[in-house]
Amino acid sequence: MLSPTYIKNNPFFEILLPIVQIISGLALLGLSAQIAIQGSSYISALNAYDLNKDNTLTLLVIAGFIGGLSLLAANIKPLNDKKLEDFESNRGQ
């Protein structure tokens, strides 16, 4: 079993995990966009089985969109912080 410290200190996982999160975030955004675009066919399928009582489709699209944005934002913020630190260190010189 891989320990959390091993995963945290291994450079392979340090590169792999953000890539997986970015791909997952883009996939969630794409999935929510696809569901929103073809919503009529999904609504008819949900209505056929009486599953659209609680606005299931809307909740699915919103959850996918928010999940995708949060995965992307988690990986973009550290990049922006690093650029800001580099900018501030070069500004003083």
N, C-alpha and C positions, 0 to 999 in steps of 0.2 A: 504494500500500500504506500502511495506517495504521501509524504507528510507535507503540511502547508509550508513549512520553512524550506523544504527542498524545492517545491514549486516556485516559491517566491525568489529564491536565490539562483535558480537555473535560468541562464540567458535564453534558452530555447523557449521556455514557457513564457518568459517576459515578452518575447516577440509574438508568440503564437496566440496567446489569450486575447490581446487587443485586436488582432486580425480576425479572430473568430467572433468577437463582439461586434466589430464593424460589419462583417458579413451578415451576422444575425440581425443587426439593426436595419441594414438595407433590405434584407429579406422581409422583415416585419413591415417596413414602410411599403414595399412593393405589394405584399399580400393585402394590406389594408387598402391600398389604392385600387388593386384589382377587384376586391370585394365591393368597394364603393362604386366603381365604374359599372360592374355587372350586377348591381344590386337587385334589379327586377327579377332576374332568374333565381337568385338566392332567396328572395322574399317569397316567390311562388313555391320553392321547395320547402321553406320553413312553414308556410301556410298549409301546405298539403298534409303535414304531420302535426299541425296545430302547435307549433313551437315558437310562433312569433308574438306571443302574448306580451312579453316584457321588452319589446324592442331589441331582440337578440342581435340582429344584424348591426344596428347602430352601436351597441356596446362592443361588439366584436371589432368593428372598424376603429372605434376610438381607442380600445385597449391595444390593438396592433400598432396604431400610430404613435401613441404615447410610449409604448415599449420600445419601438424602433428609435424614436428621438432620444430616449434616455440612454440607450446603449451607445448611440453615436456621440451624444454629449459627454458621456463618461470618458470617452477616448479623445475627444477634441480639446476639452478643457486643459489637460496636462500639457498638450502641445502649445496652447496659447500661453500658459504660465511660463513655459521654458522660453518662448520667444520674448516675452515681456522681461524676464530676467536677463536675457542676452542683450536686449535693447538698453536696459538700464545700466548694465555693466559697461557697455560700449559708450554710452552717453557721457560718463564721467571722465573718459580718457581724452 
